[in-house]
Amino acid sequence: MKLKLSSKRLASGRFQVNFTIQGFESPYYGYLLAEPQSTVTEVVNKISRHFQAMEASERYYQRNLYSIGARNTHSGRILIFRQHGQN
């Protein structure tokens, strides 16, 4: 897996982290909202956890349907998309 990160500081003081991941059937890209005190290691670990969850369970894609009332409010600060049409 190859992970590429870039970030920009938002007016709120938080960081929008843009990432791309290669090494899967299709490449992925996404965005993560990080707090100013977050380390690069924490950001990489969060992205890794989401990808491991995606590989491990079909429920990841429909987590709102399966985890009503048990959702971690901080886990929604990441968006992941599959890049179509690229090899």
N, C-alpha and C positions, 0 to 999 in steps of 0.2 A: 504494500500500500504506500502510495506517495502522496503526501499532504503538503499543500502550498497555502500559506496564510498571508493576508495583508489586512491592514486595519486603518480606520480613520476615527478621529475623535469627534463626537457629536456635541451639539450645544449643551446637552444635559450633563456632559462630563463623562458619560459612558463611551464605550468603543464599539463600533460596528466592525466585526471581524468577518472578512470575506474569505472563503476557503474553497479549494478544489481538491478532489480526491481521485486519484487514478489507481489502477491495479485491480479493478473489478470488471465485470462484463461490460458495463457502461460507466463512463466517468460521472462523477457527481460534483455538484457545487452547492454552496449554501452560505448562509449568513447567521451570525451569532451575536447576540447583544451581551457584552461583557462589562462588568463593573471596573472602575479605575484601578482598584487594588488587585484585580485578577492577574495571576501570573500566566506566562505562556504555557507552562506545564498544565495548569488548571484548564485552560482553553482547549489544549490538545486532548487532555483526558476526557473532557465533556464531549468533544466531537467523536472520539473513539468509542465512548460508552453508547452513543446514539447509533453508530454504525454496527456495533456488536448486537445491539437490540434489534436493529433492522434485519440482520442475518439470522437471528435466533427465533424470531417470532413473527407470524403474520399479523398478530395483534398490534404490533408497533404502528402499523399504518392506520389503524382504527382505534387508537388508544382511548379516544373520548367515549366510544361505545362500551368499552370493557372496564373502565376505571372510574365510573361516576362516583364522586365523593372521595376518591382516594388519589386525586391528581396533585402532583407537586407543582405549585404555582410558578416556581422558578425554572421548570423544565421546558416551558413553552417559549423560551427565548432563543430558539434555534429553528432555522428553516433549512430543509435539505431537498434538493431537486436532482433529478437524473437528466444528464445531457443526452438528448436524442440526436441521432444522425452523425455521431462521431465515433471513431474506433480508436 
